[in-house]
Amino acid sequence: MLLALSVLLLIFPATLSAPVRDDCTTGKNKLLLISFDGFRWDYDRDVDTPNLDKMAEEGVKPPFLTITSPTHFTLLSGRYIENHGVTHNNWFNTTTQEKKQYYMMQLVDEYWDNGSLPIWITTQRQGLKTGSLHFPGTAATYQNETIQVKEVEPRFNDRTNETAWRENVDKVLKEWFKDQDLDFVTLYFGDPDSTGHKYEPDSPERREAVKKVDRTVGYIRETAEKHGLSDHLNIIITADHGMSTVFKGEDVKEIILNDIPGFSLKDLKF
């Protein structure tokens, strides 16, 4: 559904972030697709989020799927996880038994380039210009094509740094959209996922992370206005999954694999 929205928004005016009019100079609209990793569907219910609320009032608010890399490729390709081949955050070669964790998996072209084209490549084939900053799948090559303007997330990136978030917003809106006249950009933020994993999803720290997300949404809209993009920039805010708190106690029986007689981690396959 979001892929269909993305394609339509590249062609027609719409009202997802604010009433949008045709750009009188270029005659076309631009699209910014933003992901806030791990933003559970109800995280805006226990925190004051005026900027997100305003976007919801002026646009639409659909649901999401689950798990980071597979969900992001569903958003990019429009295909279900079982069909597009990106099935996990990690990569495993069943023949050699080689494993790659999240960051190194981003660099494995054959994992991402398996027959399903992301909207970056489809857009470029229509003569438009695309960019991606930190979005999962950014590093890969698809049918010998790469994203025209891209910045791959560093391996040990601090995903909670609000100052760096604003620098990335400035880069995307001023340098990419305004100066380089890109048509479609994907922008990724790694929180509140990082905070939720570290402190658990019902913690005060997670609620503060949601406030940071909302401030960033406000900054994005302010910056778009500052650079004269508001009248022809559509914005979609999305997320990839949520998380739940698990309480240990009488109602939850922990199974400790190492306590099982005869069990060995060496016997496990990925």
LINPE-V100284 format. One record per residue. OMEGA is omega as a letter, one per 30 degrees, with the letter a starting at -180 (none if undefined). D_CENTER is the distance of its C-alpha to the mean C-alpha in whole Angstrom. Layout:
OMEGA|D_CENTER ; OMEGA|D_CENTER
This chain:
a|15 ; l|12 ; l|13 ; l|17 ; a|16 ; a|14 ; a|17 ; a|19 ; l|18 ; a|19 ; a|22 ; l|23 ; a|23 ; a|21 ; l|21 ; l|17 ; l|17 ; l|21 ; a|24 ; l|23 ; l|26 ; l|27 ; a|27 ; a|30 ; a|30 ; l|28 ; a|28 ; l|24 ; l|21 ; a|18 ; l|14 ; l|11 ; a|8 ; l|6 ; l|3 ; a|6 ; l|6 ; l|9 ; a|10 ; a|13 ; a|14 ; a|17 ; l|16 ; a|18 ; a|21 ; l|22 ; l|21 ; a|22 ; a|19 ; a|21 ; l|18 ; l|16 ; a|19 ; l|20 ; l|17 ; l|18 ; a|22 ; a|21 ; a|19 ; a|18 ; l|16 ; l|15 ; a|14 ; a|11 ; a|12 ; l|12 ; a|11 ; a|8 ; l|9 ; a|11 ; l|8 ; l|6 ; l|9 ; l|11 ; a|8 ; a|10 ; a|13 ; a|14 ; l|16 ; a|16 ; a|15 ; a|19 ; a|19 ; l|17 ; l|18 ; a|15 ; a|16 ; l|15 ; l|13 ; a|17 ; a|19 ; l|23 ; a|25 ; a|28 ; a|31 ; a|31 ; l|29 ; a|27 ; l|24 ; l|21 ; a|18 ; a|14 ; a|15 ; l|18 ; l|16 ; a|14 ; a|17 ; a|19 ; a|19 ; l|21 ; a|18 ; a|15 ; a|18 ; l|20 ; l|21 ; a|18 ; l|17 ; a|13 ; l|13 ; a|14 ; l|17 ; l|18 ; l|18 ; l|20 ; l|22 ; l|23 ; l|24 ; a|21 ; a|19 ; l|16 ; l|13 ; l|10 ; l|10 ; a|8 ; l|6 ; a|7 ; a|10 ; a|11 ; a|14 ; l|16 ; a|18 ; a|19 ; l|22 ; l|23 ; l|21 ; l|18 ; a|16 ; l|18 ; a|17 ; l|14 ; a|14 ; a|13 ; l|12 ; a|15 ; a|17 ; a|18 ; l|15 ; a|16 ; a|13 ; a|15 ; a|17 ; l|17 ; l|19 ; l|16 ; a|14 ; l|16 ; l|17 ; l|14 ; l|14 ; a|18 ; a|17 ; a|15 ; a|17 ; a|20 ; a|20 ; a|18 ; a|18 ; a|22 ; a|24 ; l|22 ; l|22 ; a|19 ; a|18 ; a|14 ; l|11 ; a|8 ; a|7 ; l|5 ; a|7 ; l|8 ; g|10 ; a|12 ; a|11 ; a|14 ; l|16 ; l|16 ; a|17 ; a|19 ; a|21 ; a|20 ; a|19 ; a|22 ; l|23 ; l|23 ; l|21 ; l|18 ; l|20 ; l|20 ; l|16 ; l|15 ; l|18 ; l|16 ; a|13 ; l|16 ; a|17 ; l|15 ; l|14 ; l|18 ; l|18 ; a|15 ; l|18 ; a|21 ; l|20 ; l|19 ; a|23 ; a|24 ; l|24 ; a|25 ; a|22 ; a|22 ; a|24 ; l|22 ; l|18 ; a|16 ; l|13 ; l|11 ; l|9 ; l|7 ; a|6 ; a|7 ; l|10 ; l|13 ; a|16 ; l|20 ; l|22 ; a|25 ; l|29 ; l|31 ; a|35 ; a|37 ; a|35 ; l|32 ; l|34 ; l|32 ; l|33 ; a|34 ; a|34 ; l|36 ; a|38 ; a|39 ; l|42 ; a|42 ; l|38 ; l|37 ; a|33 ; a|34 ; a|35 ; l|31 ; a|29 ; none|25
